Amino acid sequence: MRKIKFFKSVETELSALESEINQWIESEGVELVSVTGNISPQTHLQTAPDTFSVSDVLVILTYEVPHGKA
């Protein structure tokens, strides 16, 4: 059976997001079918004219659930 899993973070924490995803894959023992990601456009902070806020990052995993697990 195929399922999906969402992971959300911000662009300044990509290394932590990568670790979280890899740990989840290992702990669940799933087989990945596909990985899709998206980074949102940066938002201009009105209180700081020369800076932008960090962008949100969304990673979507499609995975196969091993037989016997659901």
Secondary structure, DSSP 4 states (H G I P E B T S, - for coil): -EEEEEEEEEGGGHHHHHHHHHHHHHHHT-EEEEEEEEEPPPPBPTTSTT-BPPPEEEEEEEEEPPTT--
